[in-house]
Amino acid sequence: MHPNIERCLPHLTKLADSIGWNGVIPNCHDANGLDVVWYTSGENTGDESDLFLQINEHPIGNTTEFAGAVYALRHSLWTGWHSFPLPDSNDRMRLAIERIDCWLNRKWFTDENLRIQFSNEHPECCGFDWDRIRETQPPHNP
């Protein structure tokens, strides 16, 4: 297992669980000698039915700061990226949840009434599909 994954996976799993995402899958890709590590939870098939949380090291290789986004393409929603610290203590866990709960909690995308509320509060996150995500800048930068 990649050392970054070994260090961060337990903390990111606990964070994801606390905002409604069950289980986190670590991923690692060699990009010309640079290890790119990210984590996902949810249904990630690469099509328009996707509903998943993605957490990236921010920047690549950093194990103290992360950025997360929800791809809820089945509802044409994408949150853009939201940064948070590695939740490796109770205080950092609380800080991370405070920063991302209103953006990345699974409930916003699985409950119809909450999804409508989220869409009304964040119209900049609406109308996304894979093509638009690739073509545009994210609505929020970490």
Number of C-alpha atoms within 10 A of each C-alpha: 8 11 9 18 18 11 13 18 18 13 16 22 20 17 23 23 16 15 17 16 20 15 15 22 14 21 14 15 11 9 8 7 7 11 15 17 21 23 21 22 21 19 14 16 10 10 12 16 16 20 25 22 23 22 24 22 21 19 13 14 14 13 18 14 17 23 21 24 23 26 29 27 21 14 20 18 23 26 21 21 21 20 20 21 17 22 23 16 10 9 9 14 20 12 15 19 20 12 15 19 17 13 23 27 19 24 17 21 24 14 11 12 12 13 17 13 12 19 19 12 10 14 11 16 21 18 14 21 20 15 8 12 15 10 8 9 10 17 16 13 10 15
